[in-house]
Amino acid sequence: MNSPAHAVAIGPMHVLAILGALFLLSAPWSLPLVVNEFWVTVLAEILIWSLFATSINILFGYTGLLSFGQALYFGMGAYGVALGIDMFGLSFWPAFLLGLVAGTLTAAIAGILAVRLTWHYFAIITIVFSLIFYFWAVGWKDVTGGDDGLPFSVPPVFKAGGLELTVLDLTFQYYFILVIVGACYWLLRVILKSPLGFAFMAIRENDSRASLIGLNPYQVRYISFVLAGFYAGMAGVLFAVFSRYASAGNLFWTVSGEGVIWTIVGGAGTLIGPGIGAALLIVIREELSVYWEHYLLIVGVLVIVVVTFLPQGIMGLLQRRLGGTRPTAWADTKLLPDSGRENEDLDRESTSSSG
């Protein structure tokens, strides 16, 4: 029999997480019972964009680098799949890997220069990289399709005998996206709880002090940059498979700007905050765009309200109201297990000094 000391308390945040997981797992059957089946496709798109927003969150929320260039790695991932299938005649998985390598390798090359800079200089150079490749893609229309895009047919994901699994089956497509996005979130959670994750946060808080304990700020930022490129590339691969299409527009910096907004609204420095932000704003977009062509005005007002009154984002509000914690403006306190002990020490010191 377990002692009370080993009992695991299940709070409101855990309940919400379980309900969210059950909803995602049952969506292809549960959603059509209450809304149009079209929303299952929208939910699959939300999962993809949440992964893209997560790539921005890795840099901004955990490493302290604001990037407007993640669209570059997103677009390269999409083009890698499209060209692999359309030009090189690859089957599904080789084309999938080609897109992932294209996005990650582009980040690895760009990061060599980019992470030497910080603050607004870093943001500017990421925009410059994105614009360079965008104009390259627009100009090389014979290969990339330019703004018109490059449509392609997705080969089967798995084929053996009479069994054929393809993303043309919308239910299979949804679960395929859900499994990959879920695996990416699980991997990121493991990384953030590892010494590497704490190194990201140490560099974010104070790179000078972090260097005094043996961390190399350039190296840590570079690893974070490449990891973020991997996640953006994965999102681009999934989006290309989802839409059967790749376009130069995917490389433009405004795509990154949307991801930054999703991250801030959902809660930078929290694991699922960017996903919540992406879900909220995409649902608003889908609902309002049917009735009003200037729906972005309402989205803009919502963003201003959140930034002004909820600087920690929606996830920060939920943690404060339901989780019994007081998250910082940057980090998810669940990833900082010693923060409570430090707060107790500070309280003890302040009490003794006042006495």
C-alpha positions as CSV (number, residue, x, y, z in Angstrom):
1,M,0.0,0.0,0.0
2,N,1.4,3.4,-1.0
3,S,2.0,5.9,1.7
4,P,0.4,9.4,1.4
5,A,3.9,10.8,0.6
6,H,3.9,8.8,-2.6
7,A,0.4,9.7,-3.7
8,V,0.1,11.7,-6.9
9,A,-2.3,14.6,-6.6
10,I,-4.4,15.2,-9.7
11,G,-5.3,18.8,-10.1
12,P,-7.6,20.7,-12.4
13,M,-4.7,21.1,-15.0
14,H,-4.2,17.4,-15.1
15,V,-8.0,16.9,-15.6
16,L,-8.0,19.4,-18.5
17,A,-5.0,17.6,-20.0
18,I,-6.7,14.3,-19.9
19,L,-9.9,15.7,-21.4
20,G,-7.9,17.3,-24.1
21,A,-6.1,14.1,-24.9
22,L,-9.5,12.2,-25.0
23,F,-10.9,14.8,-27.3
24,L,-8.0,14.6,-29.8
25,L,-8.1,10.8,-29.8
26,S,-11.9,10.7,-30.5
27,A,-12.2,13.7,-32.7
28,P,-12.9,11.9,-36.0
29,W,-16.0,10.4,-34.4
30,S,-17.0,12.9,-31.7
31,L,-16.7,16.1,-33.7
32,P,-19.1,15.2,-36.6
33,L,-21.8,14.5,-33.9
34,V,-21.9,18.2,-33.0
35,V,-20.4,20.1,-35.9
36,N,-19.7,19.7,-39.6
37,E,-17.1,17.0,-40.5
38,F,-15.1,19.8,-42.0
39,W,-13.9,20.6,-38.5
40,V,-11.9,17.4,-38.3
41,T,-9.8,18.7,-41.2
42,V,-9.5,22.1,-39.4
43,L,-8.3,20.3,-36.2
44,A,-5.6,18.4,-38.2
45,E,-4.4,21.8,-39.6
46,I,-4.4,23.2,-36.1
47,L,-2.1,20.4,-34.9
48,I,0.3,21.2,-37.7
49,W,0.4,24.9,-37.0
50,S,0.7,24.3,-33.3
51,L,4.0,22.4,-34.1
52,F,5.1,25.4,-36.2
53,A,4.3,27.7,-33.3
54,T,6.3,25.4,-31.0
55,S,9.4,25.9,-33.1
56,I,9.1,29.7,-32.4
57,N,8.5,28.9,-28.7
58,I,11.7,26.9,-28.5
59,L,13.7,30.0,-29.5
60,F,11.6,32.8,-28.0
61,G,10.0,31.1,-24.9
62,Y,12.9,29.0,-23.8
63,T,16.1,30.5,-25.3
64,G,15.1,34.2,-25.4
65,L,15.5,34.7,-29.2
66,L,12.7,36.2,-31.2
67,S,12.7,34.7,-34.7
68,F,10.6,35.9,-37.7
69,G,12.4,33.4,-40.0
70,Q,10.8,30.1,-39.0
71,A,8.7,30.2,-42.2
72,L,12.0,29.6,-44.1
73,Y,12.5,26.1,-42.6
74,F,8.7,25.4,-42.8
75,G,8.7,26.2,-46.5
76,M,11.9,24.2,-47.2
77,G,10.3,21.2,-45.5
78,A,7.3,21.6,-47.7
79,Y,9.3,22.0,-50.8
80,G,11.5,19.0,-49.9
81,V,8.4,16.7,-49.9
82,A,6.9,18.3,-53.0
83,L,10.1,18.2,-55.1
84,G,11.0,14.7,-53.8
85,I,7.7,13.3,-55.1
86,D,7.1,15.5,-58.1
87,M,10.6,15.9,-59.5
88,F,12.5,12.9,-58.2
89,G,9.7,10.4,-58.1
90,L,10.4,9.3,-54.5
91,S,7.9,7.2,-52.5
92,F,6.3,8.6,-49.3
93,W,8.9,8.1,-46.6
94,P,12.0,9.0,-48.6
95,A,10.3,12.2,-49.7
96,F,9.1,12.8,-46.0
97,L,12.7,12.5,-44.8
98,L,14.0,14.7,-47.7
99,G,11.7,17.5,-46.5
100,L,12.7,17.1,-42.9
101,V,16.4,17.1,-43.8
102,A,15.9,20.2,-46.1
103,G,14.3,22.2,-43.3
104,T,16.7,21.1,-40.6
105,L,19.8,21.5,-42.8
106,T,18.8,25.0,-43.8
107,A,18.4,26.0,-40.2
108,A,21.8,24.5,-39.4
109,I,23.5,26.6,-42.1
110,A,21.6,29.8,-41.3
111,G,22.2,29.4,-37.5
112,I,25.9,29.6,-37.9
113,L,25.5,33.3,-38.6
114,A,22.2,34.1,-36.9
115,V,23.0,33.0,-33.3
116,R,26.0,35.3,-33.2
117,L,23.4,38.1,-32.8
118,T,20.7,38.7,-30.2
119,W,17.8,41.0,-29.5
120,H,16.4,42.9,-32.5
121,Y,19.5,42.2,-34.6
122,F,18.7,38.5,-34.4
123,A,15.1,39.1,-35.4
124,I,16.2,41.2,-38.4
125,I,18.7,38.7,-39.8
126,T,16.0,35.9,-39.6
127,I,13.7,38.0,-41.6
128,V,16.5,38.7,-44.1
129,F,17.2,34.9,-44.6
130,S,13.5,34.3,-45.0
131,L,13.2,37.0,-47.7
132,I,16.2,35.8,-49.6
133,F,14.8,32.3,-50.0
134,Y,11.3,33.7,-50.7
135,F,12.5,35.8,-53.6
136,W,14.6,32.8,-54.8
137,A,11.5,30.6,-54.8
138,V,9.4,33.2,-56.6
139,G,12.0,33.7,-59.2
140,W,12.7,30.0,-59.9
141,K,9.1,29.4,-61.0
142,D,10.0,26.6,-63.4
143,V,11.0,24.4,-60.3
144,T,9.1,25.9,-57.4
145,G,5.9,27.1,-59.1
146,G,6.4,30.5,-57.5
147,D,3.4,32.1,-55.9
148,D,1.2,29.7,-57.9
149,G,2.6,26.8,-55.9
150,L,3.6,23.3,-56.7
151,P,0.7,20.7,-56.4
152,F,1.6,17.0,-56.2
153,S,0.0,13.7,-55.5
154,V,0.9,12.0,-52.2
155,P,1.9,8.3,-52.6
156,P,0.7,5.7,-50.1
157,V,2.2,5.9,-46.6
158,F,2.2,2.1,-46.4
159,K,1.4,-0.5,-49.0
160,A,1.7,-4.3,-48.6
161,G,-0.4,-6.7,-50.6
162,G,-4.0,-5.5,-50.5
163,L,-3.4,-3.2,-47.6
164,E,-2.9,0.5,-48.6
165,L,-2.8,3.4,-46.1
166,T,-3.0,6.8,-47.6
167,V,-3.6,10.3,-46.5
168,L,-6.4,10.5,-49.0
169,D,-8.3,8.7,-46.2
170,L,-9.1,11.7,-44.0
171,T,-9.4,9.6,-40.8
172,F,-6.0,8.1,-41.4
173,Q,-4.6,11.5,-42.3
174,Y,-5.8,12.9,-39.0
175,Y,-4.3,10.1,-36.9
176,F,-1.1,10.2,-38.9
177,I,-0.7,13.9,-38.1
178,L,-1.8,13.4,-34.5
179,V,0.8,10.7,-33.8
180,I,3.7,12.7,-35.3
181,V,2.8,15.9,-33.6
182,G,2.3,14.1,-30.3
183,A,5.7,12.4,-30.6
184,C,7.3,15.8,-31.3
185,Y,5.7,17.3,-28.2
186,W,6.8,14.3,-26.1
187,L,10.3,14.7,-27.4
188,L,10.4,18.4,-26.6
189,R,9.1,17.7,-23.1
190,V,12.0,15.2,-22.6
191,I,14.5,17.8,-23.9
192,L,13.2,20.6,-21.7
193,K,13.5,18.4,-18.6
194,S,17.0,17.4,-19.5
195,P,20.2,19.4,-18.8
196,L,20.0,20.8,-22.3
197,G,16.6,22.3,-21.6
198,F,17.8,23.9,-18.4
199,A,20.8,25.3,-20.5
200,F,18.3,26.9,-22.9
201,M,16.6,28.6,-19.9
202,A,19.8,29.6,-18.3
203,I,21.0,31.3,-21.5
204,R,17.6,33.0,-21.8
205,E,17.8,34.4,-18.3
206,N,21.4,35.6,-18.2
207,D,24.0,34.4,-20.7
208,S,26.9,36.1,-18.9
209,R,26.1,34.2,-15.7
210,A,25.5,31.0,-17.6
211,S,28.9,31.2,-19.2
212,L,30.4,31.4,-15.7
213,I,29.1,27.9,-14.9
214,G,30.7,26.5,-18.1
215,L,27.9,27.0,-20.7
216,N,28.8,28.2,-24.1
217,P,26.1,30.7,-25.1
218,Y,26.8,30.4,-28.8
219,Q,26.7,26.7,-28.7
220,V,23.5,26.5,-26.7
221,R,21.7,29.0,-28.9
222,Y,22.9,27.2,-32.0
223,I,21.5,23.9,-30.8
224,S,18.2,25.6,-29.9
225,F,18.2,27.2,-33.4
226,V,18.7,23.9,-35.2
227,L,16.1,22.1,-32.9
228,A,13.6,24.9,-33.7
229,G,14.4,24.4,-37.4
230,F,13.7,20.7,-37.1
231,Y,10.3,21.4,-35.6
232,A,9.5,24.0,-38.3
233,G,10.7,21.7,-41.0
234,M,8.5,18.9,-39.6
235,A,5.5,21.2,-39.6
236,G,6.2,22.1,-43.2
237,V,6.5,18.5,-44.2
238,L,3.1,17.7,-42.6
239,F,1.5,20.8,-44.1
240,A,2.6,19.8,-47.6
241,V,1.3,16.3,-47.1
242,F,-1.9,17.7,-45.6
243,S,-2.6,20.2,-48.4
244,R,-0.8,18.3,-51.3
245,Y,0.8,21.6,-52.2
246,A,3.9,23.7,-51.6
247,S,4.2,27.4,-52.3
248,A,6.7,30.3,-52.2
249,G,4.2,32.0,-49.9
250,N,5.1,29.5,-47.2
251,L,8.6,31.0,-47.0
252,F,7.4,34.6,-46.4
253,W,8.2,36.2,-43.0
254,T,4.5,37.0,-42.3
255,V,3.9,33.3,-41.8
256,S,6.4,33.5,-39.0
257,G,4.7,36.6,-37.7
258,E,1.5,34.6,-37.3
259,G,3.4,31.9,-35.3
260,V,4.8,34.6,-33.0
261,I,1.3,35.9,-32.3
262,W,0.0,32.3,-31.6
263,T,2.9,31.8,-29.2
264,I,2.4,35.1,-27.3
265,V,-1.4,34.6,-27.1
266,G,-1.1,31.0,-25.9
267,G,1.8,31.6,-23.6
268,A,5.5,31.7,-24.4
269,G,7.7,29.4,-22.4
270,T,4.9,26.9,-21.8
271,L,4.8,23.5,-23.6
272,I,1.3,23.6,-25.0
273,G,0.7,27.3,-24.8
274,P,1.5,28.0,-28.5
275,G,-0.8,25.2,-29.5
276,I,-3.6,26.8,-27.5
277,G,-2.9,30.1,-29.1
278,A,-2.9,28.6,-32.6
279,A,-6.2,26.7,-32.0
280,L,-8.0,29.8,-30.6
281,L,-7.0,32.2,-33.4
282,I,-7.5,29.6,-36.2
283,V,-11.0,28.8,-35.0
284,I,-11.8,32.5,-34.8
285,R,-10.4,32.9,-38.3
286,E,-12.6,30.0,-39.7
287,E,-15.7,31.3,-38.0
288,L,-15.5,35.0,-38.6
289,S,-14.1,34.9,-42.2
290,V,-17.4,33.5,-43.4
291,Y,-19.3,36.5,-42.2
292,W,-16.9,39.4,-42.4
293,E,-13.9,39.9,-44.7
294,H,-12.2,42.3,-42.2
295,Y,-12.2,39.6,-39.4
296,L,-8.4,40.3,-38.9
297,L,-9.4,43.5,-37.1
298,I,-11.1,41.5,-34.3
299,V,-8.1,39.1,-34.2
300,G,-5.8,42.2,-33.8
301,V,-7.9,43.6,-31.0
302,L,-7.9,40.2,-29.2
303,V,-4.1,40.0,-29.5
304,I,-3.7,43.6,-28.0
305,V,-6.0,42.7,-25.1
306,V,-4.1,39.5,-24.3
307,V,-0.7,41.2,-24.5
308,T,-1.9,44.1,-22.3
309,F,-3.8,42.2,-19.7
310,L,-2.4,38.6,-19.9
311,P,1.3,39.0,-20.7
312,Q,1.8,35.3,-19.6
313,G,-0.8,34.2,-22.2
314,I,-3.8,32.0,-21.9
315,M,-1.7,29.1,-20.5
316,G,-0.3,31.4,-17.9
317,L,-3.8,32.4,-16.8
318,L,-4.9,28.7,-16.6
319,Q,-1.9,27.8,-14.5
320,R,-2.5,30.7,-12.2
321,R,-6.2,30.0,-11.8
322,L,-6.3,26.2,-11.9
323,G,-2.8,25.0,-11.3
324,G,-2.1,26.7,-8.0
325,T,1.2,28.1,-9.4
326,R,2.3,31.6,-10.4
327,P,4.1,31.2,-13.7
328,T,6.7,33.7,-14.8
329,A,6.3,35.8,-17.9
330,W,8.6,33.4,-19.7
331,A,8.8,29.9,-18.3
332,D,6.5,27.1,-17.3
333,T,7.2,26.7,-13.6
334,K,6.6,22.9,-13.9
335,L,9.9,22.8,-15.8
336,L,11.7,24.5,-12.9
337,P,11.4,22.1,-10.0
338,D,13.6,24.1,-7.7
339,S,11.7,27.4,-8.1
340,G,9.4,26.6,-5.1
341,R,12.4,26.0,-2.8
342,E,14.1,29.2,-4.0
343,N,10.9,31.1,-3.3
344,E,10.7,29.6,0.2
345,D,14.3,30.7,0.9
346,L,13.6,34.2,-0.3
347,D,10.5,34.4,1.9
348,R,12.6,33.1,4.9
349,E,15.3,35.7,4.3
350,S,12.7,38.5,4.0
351,T,11.0,37.4,7.1
352,S,14.2,37.3,9.1
353,S,15.4,40.7,7.8
354,S,12.1,42.3,8.7
355,G,12.2,40.7,12.2
